[in-house]
Amino acid sequence: MEKFIQKDSGINKIIGTKDKKQESELIDVFSRKIKDTQTKTKEFESVELKKSPETQKLISDIIKNLDEFLLRYGVKAVNVSPDNILMLDYAKLTEDQKQEIKKENNQGAYYIWRQKIIANIDATKESPATLTEIVAHELIHLNSFQSLQKIPSEKGAEAVFERKISKETAYLKRRRLGFSIKDKENNELGLFLDEAITSELTSRFCDFFFSKNESLKKVAEKKQEFIKNLPVEKQELAQKNILEIKTTRQESGDYKSEIAEYSYPKWREALNIIIDELFEKNKDKFSSKEEVFNLFADAHFKGTLLPLARLLEKTFSKGIFRYFLEISKKPKN
């Protein structure tokens, strides 16, 4: 029987603690944060907006269906509620608030230190499909393998916690989030693989969810009608990349259709090319491309980077895995 990954918060592991007891005590801090839906997140209280009943219900449905979806990949989703998702007015964010989020796509973010998901209200207006993509994408980040590091002093720390039991101060910084890894110089590696796999999983979830949700079935049907009229050779890529077809009325009275794509389309395309190549060159080991994809999913959710790194280096060349981590290197702030 497959062993499922289950945790009470986004955090799997904290290194640098003196023993397991100290590690458990610190991890429990994050478990309490995710369960505490009453305390306002002070950093964003001034720009947080109340959810409409329709938004509240949609987010509840996303959470419920994501629980079912992640079981495919051996993951029991972290128990969250709609109150863990904050709807913010990004236009009113201060520079300090933007720094807290540290997200450049201006749509959503997983705020690891507060165990909250943040969504830009402007990006989700009049589009349940866009809201679904943002919330699902960030929840998949929350459920990915995450490790923190306890460091000796405030220098280099991203968060400081006062530990009530031992009366000690703990200085923490992020070490891993999915494929995203902080190196010794605090540069961020692996964003390409991390966002590509997260976006691919989000696309798969949306296909799964839209067909089950009454308010989104028409979005899925409109997308399929559009794809059906494309040249055959373009249909497969369109199926993977298109989130929805938005139709708006112009001042002239005419209607205009616009394509809304899933995030990181180029990185997702590159990931799928890598998966195709790995399958073609290792057909003696894999019966389908999905088996290769599952190696990436395991590394993302379970932290098992080594089997994937070995396959990549054996198939292509030594150092290729490090190269994939470094091509999207983000220098330290």
N, C-alpha and C positions, 0 to 999 in steps of 0.2 A: 504494500500500500504506500502511495506517495506521501511523503511528509510535507505538511503545509507550513509555510512561514506565517507566524502570528505574533503580533506585538501590540502593546497598549498605546504606543505613540509612534511618531515617525522614526525614533531613534532605536537602532539595533545594538549599538556598541559604543563604549567610551574607553579609549585607551589612555594610559598614563596614570590611572588610579592605583592606589597602593594595594588594593585587593578587590575581590568580587563584591564584597559588601558595600564598599565605597562606590563602586560602579553602579550597583543596583540602586543605591540611594539617589545618585544623580539622575539615572534614567527615570526614576519615579517622579522626579520634578517635572519632566516632560509629560508623563502620563497624567499628572494632575492638571497640567495646563490644558491638555486636549479635552479633559472632562469638565473643566471650568468654563461654562458658557455664559455665566452671569457677570463675571468681572469684565468691564470694558477694556479694550486694548487701548491704553492711554495714548500711544503714539498716533493713533488714527481716529480717536473719538470725535474730533472736530470735523472730520470729512467723511465719516461713515454714514450711509444712508439706510433708511429702513426698507426692508424687502416688501414688495407687494405680496398679497396672498398667492398670486399666480407664480411669482418667482420662488417663493418659499416651497410651494408644492413641486415645482420643477426640480429644484435642488434636492429635495427629499427623494424624488424618483431617481435622479442621477446617482445619489449615494447608494440607494437600495440595489439598483441594477449593476453598479460598478462592483459591489460585493460579489454578485453572481459571476460577472465577467472575469474578475481576477482569479477565481478558482481554477480557470483554465490553465493558469501559469503557476499553480501551486501556492497561491497567496490568499490568506484570509485577511480581508481589508481591515485597516485600522477603524475602530468604531468612532465615527464622527457624526455630528448633527449639522443641520443647516446653519446653526449659530456659529459653527467654526469657519463659515465662509463670510467674509466681510465684503460688502458692496461699497466701494469708495468713489468719491468724486475726484478723479485724478487731476482735474483742472485746478483744484484748490490745494494740492499737495505742496508743502514747503520743500526746500532743497534737502533739509534734514530727513523729512519723511521719505523722499525719493531715495535717499541714501540707505534708509532702513530696508526698503524693498529690494534695491539693487537688481532691478529687472529692466531690460531695455525695450522689450516688445510693447510696453505700455498697455497691455491687456490684462495680465494676471500675474500672480506670484505665489509661491509657497514660502511663507514666513516661518522659517525653521525655529527661531528662538521663542516665538509665541505659539507655535503649532496651529497656525491659522492659514487659510487660503484667502487671497485678496483678489478681487475682480474689479476692473474698471467699469463703472456704470455706463460710461459713454460708449464703450466697445460692445455692450450687450443690449443697448436700446433697440426695441422693436425686432429683436432677433433671438428667439429661444435657442436656435441652433448655435449661434456664437457663444451664448452663455453656457450651453452644454459643453462646447469644445473647451472653453477656458477652465471651467470648474473641473471637468474630467481630467484635463491635462495636468492641472496642479495637484489634484488628488492622486494621480499616478506618481507624480514626484514624491508626494508625502508617503506613499506606500513603498517607495524604492529603498534599497539598502542604504542606511545612513550611519556613519560613525563620526564621533567627535573626539577631540583630544584635550585632555586636561594638561594645562601648562603651568609653570611655576609662578608666573607673575602676570600683572595686568598688561604688560607689553605684548602686543600681538593677539590679545584676547578679543573675541567678538562678543562675548557675553560673560557676565559675572553673576554668580549665584551665591547667596549666603545660605549655608547648609545648617538647618535648624538643629539637627540632632547632635552633630559634632562641633557646632559653632565655628566651623571653618569657612573660609571663602574659597570658592572654586572658580578658576579662570578657564574658560573653554573657547575653543575655536573649531570650526568645521574641518573635517578631514575628508569625508566621502559623502556624496549624495548621488546614488546610482552610478553612472560612469564618470561623474565629475569628481575630480581629485585635486586637493590642495597639495602642492609640492613643498619642499623645505623652505623655499623663498616666498611661500604664500601665493604663488601664481596658481591660477585655476586651469587645470588640464581636463580634457575629455568632454568638453561641451558639445562637440559635434556628435559623438556617439550618444551622449545623454539625451540631448534634445531630439535627435533623430529617432531613437527607440521610443521615447515618450510620445512623440507626435504620431509615430506609426501605431502604437497601442491606442492612442486617442482616436485615430481614424477607425480602427477596428471596433472600438467601443461604440462610437457613434453609429456605425452601420448596425450594430447589435441593438442599440437603444432606440434609434429612430423608428425601427420597424415595430417596436412594442409600445411606443408612447403616442397617444392619440393626437396630441398637439404637434407632433413632429412627423407623422406619417406622410402628410402632404408635402413637407419639405423633401423627404426621401423620394416621393413619387415624381415631383417636379425635377429633381436632379436626374432621375433615371430617364425621364422623357427627353431631357436635354442631351444626355449622353447617347441615347439611341440614335439621335440625328447626326452624331459626329461620324467622320470616317472610321472604319473598323479599326485601323491601326492606332487610332488615338483614344479608343474607348477604355482600354485597360488603365492607362495612366490617368485619364480623367476620373475614373472610378476611385482611384486611390487618393487623388489630390483635391477633388472638389468637395467642399463642405456643404454648400447650398448655392442655389441660383436666386439672386435677389432681383425682384422686379420693382422698379420705381417709376412713378408718373412724372414726366417732365413738364415744364411750364407750357410747352407747346401743346400739351395734351397727349403726346405720344408716350409709350411705355418703353423703358430701357431695361435690359437684363444685364446684370453684373455677376461675375463669378467670384464667390468667396472661397478661398482655399484654406486648407489646414496649414498650421504654422510650420515653418522650416521645410518647405517643399524640396529645396535643393539638397539639404542634408538627408532627408528621407530617401530621395532618389539615389544618392550615393550609397546609403546603407543597403538598399535593396540590390544595387549592383554588386556590392561586396557579398551579400548573401547568395546571389545567383552564382557568382564565381566560386564561392566555397562549395556550393552544392555540386556544380559541374565537375570540379576537380577532386571531389571526395564522394563519389556515388557508391563506392564500396563501403562507406561508413554511414551514409544517410539515405533513407528511402524517400525523402521529400525535402523541399526547401523549408517547410515548416519546422522540421527537426533542427535545421541550422538556425532559424529564427529563434527557436526556444533556447538555444545556447546564449544568445544575446539577452533574452528575457530573464534567464536564470542569473546571469551576471548582474543585471539591473536590479532585480528584486532580492536575490539571495546573496549577492556579493561574491559569486564564484567566478572571478576574472580569469584564473589560471587556465582552466580547460579551453576557454575561448582564445586566450593569448597564444597557447600552444598550437591550436588549430590554425590560427592566422599565420604564425611564423613558419609552421611546417608547410603550409600551402603556398605562401608568397615568398617571404624572406625574413631573415632575422632582423628584429628591430621594427617590424611593420606595426606591431601593436602600439609601441611607444610613439611611432609617427602619427597614428590615428589619434592618440591622446593629445599630441602637441600641435596639430594643424589648426586647432581652434583655441590655442593658448590665450588666456586672458591675464594680462599682467596684474600684479597686486595693486591695490588702490594706493 
